[in-house]
Amino acid sequence: MEHQILQIALDAPLDFCFDYRWLSGEGCAPAVIGQIAIVPFGRREVAGMIVGVTQHTDVPPDKLKDALAVHVQLPPLNTEWLALCRFAADYYQRPLGEVVIPALPKNLRGLKTISLDRALKKLAKPGSSHDSTPADVPALNASQQAAVDAIASASGFAPHLLYGVTGSGKTEVYLQAAARILSRHEDADNHAQILILVPEINLTPQLEGNIRARFPGVMVATLHSGLAEGERLGNWLAAHLGQARIILGTRLALLASFPHLKLIVIDEEHDPSYKQQEGLRYSARDLAVWRARQLAIPLVLGSATPSLESWHHAQSGRYRQLDLRERAVRDAVLPTVSLINMEHDKPFEGITATLLAALKLRLERGEQSLLFLNRRGYAPVLACDACGWISNCSRCTAFMVLHKPDHRLRCHHCGLEQRIPKSCPTCGNVDIQPLGRGTQRVEEGLQALLPEARLLRIDADSTRLKGSAQAAFDSVHRGEVDILIGTQMVAKGHDFQNLTLVGILNPDTALFSQDYRASERLFAQLMQVAGRAGRVAQKEGGSVSQVLIQTRYPQHPLYAAIIAHNYDRFANTLLAERRQAGLPPFIYQALLRADARELSIALEFLKAAAVAVQQDGIIINDPIPMTMTRVANVDRAQLLIESVSRPALQAFLKVWIDAMRQIKTRARWSVEVDPVDI
């Protein structure tokens, strides 16, 4: 029997690994780093990752416990994957176990022995390989061809910012660059793997269909949280074993295991969805940059509205910028953008006369329209004019949103639901009214204004069931919808061939947000949704593609940049403002959050933390309540830390976190590095 000491990382809020004894021999193979082990932990049995193997331990023999099992049938995760996890844990100030274990499919974290063959058979079921004739490969224009050549011929670590207007064919660049890289490694013992990330689950079906059609016979695997656990396990194993050549997924796919990764693509790289907001608060985009550097492979960051961080890196020469300034389809041009001044053209049912006339014109011509309103529900709030009562959530500092079809008031933050009151709970007034508009109310009003139109609403409420979002988008593509009403779910990644009009309702609220990123996000959102129009050549006698924005502030410079489709000027102006104000990307930040049953407890902890450690070059701001102070009966406060030096900030955080662990408090706290919501 061989005696081994296994150093095992567990999914626990502890910065150290645990030592366990493993006796190999007599049918038990020696354990190696990168394998999954089942061990006793307290009164439970849990899965952990072997991150070290030695012969010695400081744990007394009578305290040393035996590992119960090691998943020897699963090839160990390689050193590059473990190095990625160590970097993520170190940079985002989390225990290693909180990175490596959640990165694995749940079925691998269970106590049962897994069957690799059974899991892979589910992936390789008949028809999944698409052994059919490859789809036609479109001819590229000069800009697209230059981008493909640059990406496919790059050697070593080569980050590219693919900046292309909406409809410029960025996806085609991804696919043809991937094809060349796959072909270059076709005769190698280890075939190349390509990772393509998208920000949201609902963007995967259309792209997956295009990939499978373009690469028949190539195993394609998807990785996202919407998969059943068995399906996710099979796809993860196919990537881990090198069988899947193209992997398509959301942010969690970045932490999967790829033995032969040769290219990483981040589509819509600006999207805030790439930042995880719970547990390990990592940025998949930023970790992709690190992983590409680690593996010395090309990286593509694609967007029509790049994040200011990526734009800054491109302007400074750190990233190579590849431009696609024209739409890929011949004779398809960017839509004209016009503003509707709601002070002059008063809306009825949320729709101005100008926008209504444009909708009617599209109906007459058999063309499709899109109305964009980034607010779901029927109305943001229910109110009483008699006494001033409003539908506040009793557990959050937020309104309960009216959902009229469900006869419910619903809090979008804590999930609390109530029936719609028949009268004011305070004064008994029966004439309580909805204030503002959500997508449900716009749909209701439009049905009255255009009863002959076929309407479809796509938002988080209408697409709760699995597969319902894709079914809804399919109906739009089949031409079964005249007017689509939607939230940000419809704003990006969808290629609607017959859509010639986009109407944008109520975008003004973001113009006056206290979040310094609000204007950047609004510009990206409006440019993305505007890009859904006019993606094919104009039909003879058809409408010129048009975007109409209803606003009360038509003189705002953000709208001028949108009308001109001038991201360059807008981004450079914002960068200059950020530099002058000392904001990212010219400064580095970390955010300490504290939660407690009483706000005073959270603030007291933050005040103690603020003076726990002092260091030159580190700015410690005053603790303040969060904008959304109370969520689910928990009060929240925050403390912002800043430095012009990333290494200095990282060094400070390590010392500071150790110091905060010595502070006695009833508050729960966490540190987020590079926060995106402050």
C-alpha positions as CSV (number, residue, x, y, z in Angstrom):
1,M,0.0,0.0,0.0
2,E,1.4,3.4,-1.0
3,H,0.8,6.3,1.4
4,Q,-0.1,9.6,-0.1
5,I,-1.1,13.0,1.4
6,L,-3.6,14.7,-0.8
7,Q,-4.0,18.5,-0.6
8,I,-7.6,19.1,-1.6
9,A,-9.4,22.3,-2.4
10,L,-13.0,22.4,-1.2
11,D,-15.9,24.7,-2.1
12,A,-15.6,26.5,1.3
13,P,-14.9,30.1,2.3
14,L,-11.4,29.2,3.5
15,D,-8.1,30.3,1.9
16,F,-6.3,27.0,2.6
17,C,-6.6,23.4,1.3
18,F,-7.2,20.3,3.5
19,D,-4.9,17.4,3.9
20,Y,-6.3,13.8,3.5
21,R,-4.6,10.4,3.5
22,W,-4.9,8.2,0.5
23,L,-3.8,4.6,0.5
24,S,-3.2,3.3,-3.1
25,G,-2.6,-0.3,-4.1
26,E,-4.8,-3.4,-4.2
27,G,-7.0,-2.0,-6.9
28,C,-6.6,1.7,-5.8
29,A,-4.4,3.7,-8.2
30,P,-2.1,6.4,-7.0
31,A,-3.8,9.8,-6.9
32,V,-2.5,12.7,-9.1
33,I,-3.0,16.4,-9.2
34,G,-6.1,17.4,-11.1
35,Q,-8.3,14.5,-10.1
36,I,-11.6,14.8,-8.2
37,A,-11.7,13.2,-4.7
38,I,-14.6,12.4,-2.4
39,V,-13.7,13.2,1.2
40,P,-15.4,13.6,4.6
41,F,-15.9,17.2,5.7
42,G,-17.7,17.7,9.0
43,R,-20.7,15.4,8.9
44,R,-20.9,15.4,5.1
45,E,-19.2,13.8,2.2
46,V,-18.1,16.3,-0.4
47,A,-16.2,16.5,-3.7
48,G,-12.9,18.3,-3.8
49,M,-10.0,18.9,-6.2
50,I,-6.6,17.4,-5.7
51,V,-4.2,20.3,-6.0
52,G,-1.1,18.8,-4.4
53,V,0.3,15.4,-3.6
54,T,3.0,14.9,-1.0
55,Q,4.3,12.4,1.6
56,H,4.2,14.7,4.6
57,T,1.6,16.7,6.5
58,D,1.5,18.9,9.6
59,V,-1.8,17.4,10.6
60,P,-1.5,15.1,13.7
61,P,-2.0,11.4,12.7
62,D,-5.1,11.1,14.9
63,K,-6.7,14.1,13.2
64,L,-5.8,13.1,9.6
65,K,-8.8,11.7,7.7
66,D,-8.8,9.3,4.8
67,A,-10.1,10.3,1.4
68,L,-13.0,8.0,0.5
69,A,-12.6,7.8,-3.3
70,V,-10.8,9.3,-6.2
71,H,-12.5,9.6,-9.7
72,V,-9.6,7.8,-11.5
73,Q,-11.8,7.1,-14.5
74,L,-11.8,10.8,-15.4
75,P,-8.6,12.1,-16.9
76,P,-7.2,14.7,-14.6
77,L,-7.6,18.4,-15.3
78,N,-4.3,19.7,-16.7
79,T,-1.9,22.1,-15.1
80,E,-2.9,25.0,-17.4
81,W,-6.5,24.7,-16.2
82,L,-5.4,24.7,-12.5
83,A,-3.1,27.7,-13.2
84,L,-6.2,29.6,-14.6
85,C,-8.2,28.7,-11.5
86,R,-5.3,29.8,-9.2
87,F,-5.0,33.1,-11.0
88,A,-8.8,33.7,-10.8
89,A,-8.8,32.9,-7.1
90,D,-5.8,35.1,-6.4
91,Y,-6.9,38.1,-8.5
92,Y,-10.6,38.1,-7.4
93,Q,-9.6,37.4,-3.8
94,R,-11.5,34.1,-3.4
95,P,-10.4,30.7,-2.0
96,L,-9.2,28.3,-4.6
97,G,-11.9,25.8,-3.9
98,E,-14.6,28.4,-4.6
99,V,-13.2,28.5,-8.1
100,V,-12.3,25.0,-9.1
101,I,-15.4,23.2,-7.7
102,P,-18.2,25.4,-9.1
103,A,-16.4,25.4,-12.5
104,L,-17.2,21.6,-12.7
105,P,-20.6,20.2,-13.8
106,K,-22.8,19.3,-10.9
107,N,-22.7,15.6,-11.8
108,L,-18.9,15.6,-11.4
109,R,-19.3,17.1,-7.9
110,G,-21.6,14.3,-6.8
111,L,-20.7,11.2,-4.8
112,K,-21.7,8.7,-7.4
113,T,-19.2,7.2,-9.9
114,I,-19.8,8.7,-13.3
115,S,-20.0,6.8,-16.5
116,L,-18.0,8.6,-19.2
117,D,-19.3,6.4,-22.0
118,R,-22.9,7.0,-21.0
119,A,-22.4,10.8,-20.8
120,L,-20.7,11.0,-24.1
121,K,-23.3,8.8,-25.9
122,K,-25.9,11.4,-25.1
123,L,-23.8,14.0,-26.8
124,A,-23.0,11.9,-29.9
125,K,-26.6,10.8,-30.6
126,P,-27.5,10.3,-34.3
127,G,-27.7,13.5,-36.2
128,S,-25.6,15.6,-33.7
129,S,-22.6,15.4,-35.9
130,H,-24.5,16.8,-38.9
131,D,-22.8,14.6,-41.5
132,S,-24.4,16.6,-44.3
133,T,-23.2,18.9,-47.1
134,P,-21.5,22.0,-45.6
135,A,-23.5,25.2,-45.9
136,D,-22.3,27.6,-48.6
137,V,-19.4,29.9,-47.4
138,P,-20.3,33.5,-48.2
139,A,-17.7,35.6,-50.1
140,L,-16.0,38.2,-47.8
141,N,-15.6,41.8,-48.5
142,A,-12.1,43.3,-48.3
143,S,-12.4,44.3,-44.6
144,Q,-13.7,40.9,-43.6
145,Q,-11.0,39.1,-45.5
146,A,-8.3,41.3,-43.9
147,A,-9.7,40.5,-40.5
148,V,-9.8,36.7,-41.1
149,D,-6.2,36.8,-42.4
150,A,-5.0,38.7,-39.4
151,I,-6.6,36.4,-36.9
152,A,-5.8,33.1,-38.7
153,S,-2.2,34.0,-39.3
154,A,-1.5,35.3,-35.8
155,S,1.1,33.5,-33.8
156,G,1.5,33.5,-30.0
157,F,-0.7,35.7,-27.9
158,A,-2.5,38.1,-30.2
159,P,-5.5,40.0,-28.9
160,H,-7.7,41.5,-31.6
161,L,-10.5,44.0,-31.2
162,L,-12.9,43.3,-34.0
163,Y,-14.8,46.6,-34.2
164,G,-17.7,46.2,-36.7
165,V,-20.9,48.1,-37.2
166,T,-24.1,46.1,-36.7
167,G,-24.6,43.7,-39.6
168,S,-21.0,44.0,-40.8
169,G,-20.5,40.2,-40.7
170,K,-18.5,39.7,-37.5
171,T,-19.9,36.2,-37.1
172,E,-18.7,35.3,-40.6
173,V,-15.2,36.5,-39.6
174,Y,-15.3,34.2,-36.5
175,L,-16.4,31.2,-38.6
176,Q,-13.9,31.6,-41.4
177,A,-11.0,32.3,-39.0
178,A,-12.0,29.2,-37.0
179,A,-12.2,27.1,-40.2
180,R,-8.6,28.0,-41.1
181,I,-7.3,27.3,-37.7
182,L,-9.1,24.0,-37.5
183,S,-7.8,23.1,-41.0
184,R,-4.2,24.0,-40.0
185,H,-4.3,21.5,-37.2
186,E,-6.2,18.8,-39.1
187,D,-3.2,16.5,-39.5
188,A,-1.9,17.0,-35.9
189,D,-2.3,14.4,-33.2
190,N,-4.1,16.9,-31.1
191,H,-6.9,18.6,-33.1
192,A,-7.5,22.3,-32.4
193,Q,-10.3,23.5,-30.3
194,I,-12.2,26.8,-30.7
195,L,-14.1,28.5,-27.9
196,I,-16.8,31.0,-28.8
197,L,-18.5,32.9,-26.0
198,V,-21.8,34.9,-26.3
199,P,-23.3,37.0,-23.4
200,E,-26.7,35.4,-23.1
201,I,-28.2,31.9,-23.5
202,N,-30.9,33.0,-26.0
203,L,-28.1,33.9,-28.5
204,T,-26.7,30.4,-28.6
205,P,-29.4,28.5,-30.8
206,Q,-29.1,30.7,-33.9
207,L,-25.3,30.7,-33.8
208,E,-25.1,27.0,-32.9
209,G,-27.2,26.3,-36.0
210,N,-24.9,28.3,-38.2
211,I,-21.8,26.6,-36.8
212,R,-23.2,23.1,-37.2
213,A,-24.3,23.8,-40.8
214,R,-20.9,25.2,-41.6
215,F,-18.9,22.4,-40.0
216,P,-20.6,19.1,-40.7
217,G,-18.9,16.1,-39.1
218,V,-17.2,18.4,-36.5
219,M,-18.3,17.8,-32.9
220,V,-19.9,21.0,-31.5
221,A,-20.7,21.3,-27.8
222,T,-22.6,24.0,-26.0
223,L,-22.0,25.0,-22.4
224,H,-24.5,27.2,-20.5
225,S,-26.6,27.1,-17.4
226,G,-29.8,26.4,-19.3
227,L,-28.7,22.8,-20.1
228,A,-29.9,19.8,-18.2
229,E,-27.2,18.5,-15.9
230,G,-26.7,15.3,-17.9
231,E,-26.4,17.2,-21.2
232,R,-24.0,19.7,-19.6
233,L,-21.8,16.9,-18.3
234,G,-21.6,15.2,-21.7
235,N,-20.7,18.5,-23.4
236,W,-18.1,19.4,-20.7
237,L,-16.5,15.9,-21.0
238,A,-16.4,16.2,-24.8
239,A,-14.5,19.5,-24.4
240,H,-12.3,18.1,-21.6
241,L,-11.4,15.0,-23.6
242,G,-10.6,17.0,-26.8
243,Q,-13.5,15.5,-28.8
244,A,-15.5,18.7,-29.2
245,R,-13.7,20.9,-31.7
246,I,-15.9,23.9,-31.3
247,I,-17.4,24.9,-28.0
248,L,-20.1,27.6,-27.8
249,G,-21.2,28.9,-24.5
250,T,-21.9,31.7,-22.0
251,R,-19.4,33.0,-19.4
252,L,-19.2,29.7,-17.5
253,A,-17.7,28.0,-20.5
254,L,-14.6,30.1,-20.1
255,L,-13.7,28.0,-17.0
256,A,-14.2,24.7,-18.7
257,S,-11.3,22.4,-19.6
258,F,-9.8,22.5,-23.1
259,P,-6.6,20.4,-23.8
260,H,-6.1,21.8,-27.3
261,L,-7.5,25.4,-27.3
262,K,-6.2,27.4,-30.2
263,L,-8.6,30.4,-30.5
264,I,-11.0,32.3,-28.1
265,V,-13.7,34.5,-29.5
266,I,-15.8,36.8,-27.2
267,D,-18.8,38.1,-29.1
268,E,-20.5,41.3,-27.9
269,E,-17.5,41.7,-25.6
270,H,-18.9,44.9,-24.2
271,D,-21.9,43.1,-22.6
272,P,-22.0,43.4,-18.8
273,S,-23.4,39.8,-18.7
274,Y,-19.8,38.6,-18.9
275,K,-19.3,39.7,-15.3
276,Q,-20.5,37.2,-12.7
277,Q,-22.5,38.9,-10.0
278,E,-22.5,36.1,-7.3
279,G,-19.8,34.0,-5.7
280,L,-16.6,34.3,-7.7
281,R,-17.3,37.7,-9.3
282,Y,-15.2,37.2,-12.3
283,S,-15.1,38.8,-15.7
284,A,-15.2,36.1,-18.4
285,R,-13.8,38.6,-20.9
286,D,-10.9,39.6,-18.7
287,L,-10.1,35.9,-17.8
288,A,-10.2,35.1,-21.5
289,V,-7.4,37.6,-22.1
290,W,-5.4,36.0,-19.4
291,R,-6.1,32.5,-20.7
292,A,-5.1,33.4,-24.3
293,R,-1.9,34.9,-23.0
294,Q,-1.2,31.8,-20.9
295,L,-1.7,29.5,-23.9
296,A,-0.1,31.9,-26.4
297,I,-3.1,31.8,-28.7
298,P,-5.1,34.5,-30.6
299,L,-8.1,36.2,-29.0
300,V,-10.9,38.0,-30.7
301,L,-13.1,40.6,-28.9
302,G,-16.0,41.5,-31.2
303,S,-18.4,44.3,-30.8
304,A,-20.2,47.2,-32.6
305,T,-19.9,49.2,-29.4
306,P,-16.7,48.0,-27.6
307,S,-16.3,48.5,-23.9
308,L,-14.2,51.5,-23.0
309,E,-11.6,49.3,-21.5
310,S,-11.1,47.4,-24.8
311,W,-11.3,50.5,-26.9
312,H,-8.6,52.1,-24.7
313,H,-6.4,49.0,-25.1
314,A,-6.8,49.2,-28.9
315,Q,-6.1,52.9,-29.0
316,S,-3.0,52.5,-27.0
317,G,-1.8,49.6,-29.2
318,R,-2.2,46.8,-26.6
319,Y,-4.8,45.2,-28.8
320,R,-4.8,45.1,-32.6
321,Q,-7.9,46.8,-34.0
322,L,-9.7,45.3,-37.0
323,D,-12.4,47.5,-38.5
324,L,-15.6,46.5,-40.3
325,R,-17.1,49.8,-41.3
326,E,-19.7,48.6,-43.8
327,R,-22.5,46.1,-43.7
328,A,-21.6,42.7,-45.1
329,V,-24.7,42.4,-47.4
330,R,-24.3,44.3,-50.6
331,D,-26.6,47.3,-50.8
332,A,-27.6,46.9,-47.1
333,V,-26.9,50.2,-45.3
334,L,-27.2,51.4,-41.8
335,P,-30.7,52.6,-40.9
336,T,-31.4,56.3,-40.6
337,V,-31.9,57.4,-37.0
338,S,-34.4,60.2,-36.1
339,L,-35.5,61.7,-32.9
340,I,-39.1,62.3,-31.9
341,N,-39.5,65.2,-29.5
342,M,-42.2,64.1,-27.1
343,E,-42.7,67.6,-25.9
344,H,-44.2,68.4,-29.3
345,D,-45.5,65.0,-30.4
346,K,-47.4,63.9,-27.3
347,P,-47.6,60.1,-27.0
348,F,-50.9,58.2,-26.8
349,E,-50.6,54.7,-25.2
350,G,-46.9,55.4,-25.1
351,I,-46.7,55.8,-28.9
352,T,-46.3,59.1,-30.7
353,A,-48.2,59.9,-33.9
354,T,-45.0,59.9,-35.9
355,L,-44.1,56.4,-34.7
356,L,-47.6,55.1,-35.1
357,A,-47.6,56.3,-38.8
358,A,-44.3,54.5,-39.4
359,L,-45.7,51.3,-37.9
360,K,-48.8,51.5,-40.2
361,L,-46.6,52.0,-43.2
362,R,-44.6,48.9,-42.4
363,L,-47.9,46.9,-42.0
364,E,-49.1,48.0,-45.4
365,R,-45.9,46.9,-47.0
366,G,-45.7,43.6,-45.2
367,E,-42.5,44.5,-43.3
368,Q,-41.7,43.9,-39.7
369,S,-41.2,46.4,-36.9
370,L,-39.6,46.3,-33.4
371,L,-40.5,48.3,-30.4
372,F,-37.8,48.4,-27.7
373,L,-38.6,49.2,-24.1
374,N,-36.2,47.9,-21.5
375,R,-38.8,47.6,-18.8
376,R,-40.9,44.4,-18.4
377,G,-44.2,44.1,-16.6
378,Y,-47.3,46.3,-17.2
379,A,-46.3,49.4,-15.2
380,P,-43.4,50.1,-12.9
381,V,-45.7,51.2,-10.0
382,L,-49.3,51.3,-8.9
383,A,-50.3,54.5,-7.1
384,C,-53.2,56.3,-5.4
385,D,-53.7,60.0,-6.3
386,A,-55.8,60.6,-3.2
387,C,-53.3,59.8,-0.5
388,G,-50.0,59.3,-2.3
389,W,-49.7,55.5,-1.6
390,I,-47.5,53.7,-4.0
391,S,-46.8,49.9,-4.4
392,N,-43.5,49.7,-2.5
393,C,-42.1,46.3,-1.8
394,S,-42.2,45.6,2.0
395,R,-38.8,43.9,1.8
396,C,-36.9,46.1,-0.6
397,T,-36.3,49.7,-1.3
398,A,-38.0,49.2,-4.7
399,F,-41.5,49.4,-6.2
400,M,-43.6,46.3,-6.8
401,V,-44.2,46.1,-10.5
402,L,-47.7,45.7,-11.8
403,H,-48.1,42.5,-13.9
404,K,-51.7,42.9,-15.1
405,P,-52.1,39.6,-17.0
406,D,-51.1,37.6,-13.9
407,H,-53.2,39.9,-11.6
408,R,-50.0,40.4,-9.5
409,L,-47.7,42.9,-8.0
410,R,-44.2,41.5,-8.2
411,C,-40.9,42.7,-6.9
412,H,-38.2,42.1,-9.5
413,H,-35.5,42.1,-6.8
414,C,-36.7,39.7,-4.1
415,G,-39.5,37.9,-5.9
416,L,-42.3,38.9,-3.5
417,E,-45.7,38.7,-5.0
418,Q,-49.1,40.1,-4.0
419,R,-52.6,40.2,-5.6
420,I,-53.5,43.6,-7.1
421,P,-55.5,45.4,-4.4
422,K,-59.0,46.4,-5.3
423,S,-58.6,49.7,-3.4
424,C,-55.9,51.7,-1.8
425,P,-54.6,49.9,1.3
426,T,-54.1,53.3,3.0
427,C,-57.2,55.3,2.3
428,G,-59.6,52.9,0.6
429,N,-59.7,54.9,-2.7
430,V,-60.8,52.5,-5.5
431,D,-59.3,54.6,-8.2
432,I,-55.7,53.4,-8.0
433,Q,-53.8,53.8,-11.3
434,P,-50.7,52.4,-12.9
435,L,-47.9,54.8,-13.5
436,G,-45.4,54.4,-16.4
437,R,-45.3,51.7,-19.0
438,G,-43.7,48.3,-19.3
439,T,-43.8,45.9,-22.2
440,Q,-47.2,44.4,-21.2
441,R,-48.9,47.8,-21.2
442,V,-47.3,48.8,-24.6
443,E,-48.6,45.5,-26.0
444,E,-52.1,46.2,-24.7
445,G,-52.1,49.7,-26.1
446,L,-50.8,48.7,-29.5
447,Q,-53.5,46.0,-29.8
448,A,-56.1,48.8,-29.4
449,L,-54.3,51.1,-31.9
450,L,-53.5,48.5,-34.5
451,P,-55.9,45.6,-34.0
452,E,-55.0,44.1,-37.4
453,A,-51.3,43.7,-36.5
454,R,-49.8,40.4,-35.3
455,L,-48.0,41.3,-32.1
456,L,-45.4,39.3,-30.1
457,R,-43.9,40.3,-26.8
458,I,-40.5,38.9,-25.9
459,D,-39.2,39.5,-22.4
460,A,-38.3,37.5,-19.2
461,D,-42.0,37.1,-18.4
462,S,-43.1,35.7,-21.7
463,T,-40.1,33.3,-22.1
464,R,-40.0,31.6,-18.7
465,L,-40.4,28.1,-20.1
466,K,-37.4,26.3,-21.6
467,G,-37.3,26.7,-25.3
468,S,-40.0,29.4,-25.4
469,A,-37.5,32.2,-26.3
470,Q,-36.2,30.3,-29.3
471,A,-39.7,29.4,-30.4
472,A,-40.7,33.1,-30.2
473,F,-37.6,34.2,-32.3
474,D,-38.4,31.4,-34.8
475,S,-41.9,32.8,-35.3
476,V,-40.4,36.2,-36.0
477,H,-37.9,34.7,-38.6
478,R,-40.8,32.8,-40.3
479,G,-42.7,36.1,-40.8
480,E,-45.5,35.3,-38.4
481,V,-45.1,38.5,-36.5
482,D,-45.7,42.1,-37.7
483,I,-44.6,44.0,-34.6
484,L,-42.2,42.6,-32.0
485,I,-42.2,44.2,-28.6
486,G,-39.2,43.4,-26.4
487,T,-36.6,44.2,-23.8
488,Q,-32.8,43.8,-24.1
489,M,-33.4,40.2,-25.0
490,V,-34.1,41.3,-28.6
491,A,-31.4,44.0,-28.7
492,K,-28.5,42.0,-30.0
493,G,-27.3,39.1,-32.0
494,H,-30.6,38.4,-33.9
495,D,-30.7,38.7,-37.7
496,F,-34.3,39.7,-38.6
497,Q,-34.4,39.7,-42.4
498,N,-37.6,41.6,-42.9
499,L,-37.3,44.2,-40.1
500,T,-37.2,47.7,-41.4
501,L,-38.3,49.8,-38.4
502,V,-37.1,50.1,-34.8
503,G,-39.0,52.3,-32.4
504,I,-37.2,53.0,-29.0
505,L,-39.4,54.0,-26.1
506,N,-38.5,55.9,-23.0
507,P,-34.6,55.7,-23.1
508,D,-34.2,59.0,-21.2
509,T,-34.1,57.6,-17.7
510,A,-30.5,56.3,-18.2
511,L,-29.3,59.8,-19.2
512,F,-29.4,61.0,-15.5
513,S,-28.3,57.9,-13.7
514,Q,-25.7,58.3,-10.9
515,D,-23.8,55.3,-12.4
516,Y,-20.9,56.7,-14.4
517,R,-21.2,53.7,-16.8
518,A,-24.9,54.5,-17.6
519,S,-24.2,56.6,-20.7
520,E,-21.8,54.0,-22.1
521,R,-24.4,51.2,-21.6
522,L,-27.2,53.3,-23.0
523,F,-25.3,54.1,-26.1
524,A,-24.3,50.4,-26.6
525,Q,-27.9,49.3,-26.0
526,L,-29.4,51.8,-28.5
527,M,-26.8,51.1,-31.2
528,Q,-27.3,47.4,-30.8
529,V,-31.1,47.5,-31.0
530,A,-31.0,50.0,-33.9
531,G,-28.8,47.5,-35.7
532,R,-31.6,45.0,-35.9
533,A,-33.1,47.1,-38.8
534,G,-32.0,47.0,-42.4
535,R,-29.7,44.0,-42.3
536,V,-30.6,43.0,-45.9
537,A,-30.6,44.9,-49.1
538,Q,-33.6,47.1,-49.6
539,K,-36.4,45.6,-51.6
540,E,-37.6,47.4,-54.7
541,G,-40.4,49.7,-53.5
542,G,-39.7,48.8,-49.8
543,S,-39.1,51.1,-46.9
544,V,-35.8,52.7,-46.1
545,S,-34.7,51.2,-42.8
546,Q,-35.4,53.6,-40.0
547,V,-34.9,54.0,-36.2
548,L,-37.2,56.4,-34.3
549,I,-36.2,57.4,-30.8
550,Q,-38.9,59.0,-28.6
551,T,-37.2,61.4,-26.2
552,R,-37.8,64.6,-24.2
553,Y,-34.1,65.6,-24.5
554,P,-33.4,65.6,-28.3
555,Q,-30.4,68.0,-27.8
556,H,-28.5,65.5,-25.6
557,P,-25.0,64.8,-27.2
558,L,-25.5,61.0,-26.8
559,Y,-28.4,61.1,-29.3
560,A,-26.3,63.1,-31.7
561,A,-23.6,60.4,-31.7
562,I,-26.3,57.7,-32.3
563,I,-27.8,59.6,-35.2
564,A,-24.3,59.8,-36.8
565,H,-23.5,56.2,-36.0
566,N,-20.3,57.6,-34.6
567,Y,-19.0,55.3,-31.8
568,D,-15.4,56.5,-32.3
569,R,-16.2,60.1,-31.3
570,F,-18.5,59.1,-28.5
571,A,-16.0,56.6,-27.0
572,N,-13.1,59.0,-27.3
573,T,-15.1,61.8,-25.6
574,L,-16.0,59.4,-22.8
575,L,-12.4,58.3,-22.4
576,A,-11.3,61.9,-22.0
577,E,-14.0,62.5,-19.4
578,R,-12.9,59.3,-17.5
579,R,-9.3,60.3,-17.6
580,Q,-10.1,63.8,-16.2
581,A,-12.4,62.4,-13.5
582,G,-10.0,59.6,-12.5
583,L,-12.3,56.7,-13.4
584,P,-11.7,53.3,-15.0
585,P,-9.9,52.4,-17.2
586,F,-7.5,55.0,-15.7
587,I,-7.9,53.8,-12.2
588,Y,-8.4,50.4,-10.6
589,Q,-11.2,49.7,-8.1
590,A,-12.4,47.2,-5.6
591,L,-15.7,47.3,-3.7
592,L,-16.3,46.1,-0.2
593,R,-20.0,45.2,0.4
594,A,-21.6,44.6,3.7
595,D,-25.1,43.1,4.4
596,A,-26.9,43.1,7.7
597,R,-30.4,43.1,9.2
598,E,-29.8,46.7,10.2
599,L,-28.0,49.3,8.1
600,S,-26.1,50.6,11.1
601,I,-24.4,47.2,11.6
602,A,-23.3,47.2,8.0
603,L,-22.0,50.8,8.2
604,E,-20.2,50.1,11.5
605,F,-18.3,47.2,9.9
606,L,-17.3,49.3,6.9
607,K,-16.1,52.2,9.1
608,A,-13.9,49.7,11.0
609,A,-12.6,48.2,7.8
610,A,-11.8,51.7,6.5
611,V,-9.2,52.2,9.2
612,A,-8.0,48.6,9.6
613,V,-5.1,49.1,7.1
614,Q,-3.6,52.2,5.6
615,Q,-1.3,52.2,2.6
616,D,0.2,54.9,0.4
617,G,-1.3,55.0,-3.0
618,I,-4.6,53.5,-1.9
619,I,-7.8,55.7,-1.8
620,I,-10.4,54.5,0.7
621,N,-13.7,56.3,0.2
622,D,-16.4,56.8,2.8
623,P,-18.8,54.0,3.4
624,I,-22.3,54.7,2.1
625,P,-25.6,52.8,1.7
626,M,-26.1,51.2,-1.6
627,T,-28.5,52.7,-4.1
628,M,-30.8,49.8,-3.6
629,T,-30.3,49.8,0.2
630,R,-32.7,47.0,1.2
631,V,-33.2,43.7,-0.6
632,A,-35.2,40.8,0.9
633,N,-35.1,42.4,4.3
634,V,-31.3,42.8,4.3
635,D,-29.7,46.2,4.4
636,R,-26.7,46.8,2.2
637,A,-23.8,49.3,2.3
638,Q,-20.5,49.6,0.4
639,L,-17.0,51.0,0.5
640,L,-15.0,51.8,-2.6
641,I,-11.2,51.3,-2.8
642,E,-9.2,52.8,-5.6
643,S,-5.6,53.0,-6.8
644,V,-3.8,54.0,-10.0
645,S,-1.7,50.9,-9.7
646,R,-3.3,47.4,-10.1
647,P,-0.4,45.6,-8.4
648,A,-0.6,48.0,-5.4
649,L,-4.3,47.5,-5.1
650,Q,-3.9,43.7,-5.3
651,A,-1.2,43.7,-2.6
652,F,-3.3,45.9,-0.4
653,L,-6.4,43.7,-0.7
654,K,-4.6,40.6,0.5
655,V,-3.5,42.4,3.7
656,W,-6.8,44.2,4.1
657,I,-8.9,41.0,3.8
658,D,-6.8,39.3,6.5
659,A,-7.3,42.3,8.7
660,M,-11.1,42.4,8.2
661,R,-11.4,38.8,9.2
662,Q,-10.3,39.9,12.6
663,I,-13.1,42.4,13.0
664,K,-16.0,41.0,15.0
665,T,-19.3,41.8,13.2
666,R,-22.7,40.4,12.5
667,A,-22.5,41.8,9.0
668,R,-21.8,39.5,6.0
669,W,-19.2,41.0,3.7
670,S,-17.5,40.4,0.4
671,V,-14.9,42.1,-1.8
672,E,-15.4,42.5,-5.6
673,V,-12.5,43.4,-7.8
674,D,-13.2,45.5,-10.9
675,P,-16.8,46.2,-10.0
676,V,-19.2,47.1,-12.8
677,D,-22.1,48.3,-10.7
678,I,-21.3,50.9,-8.0
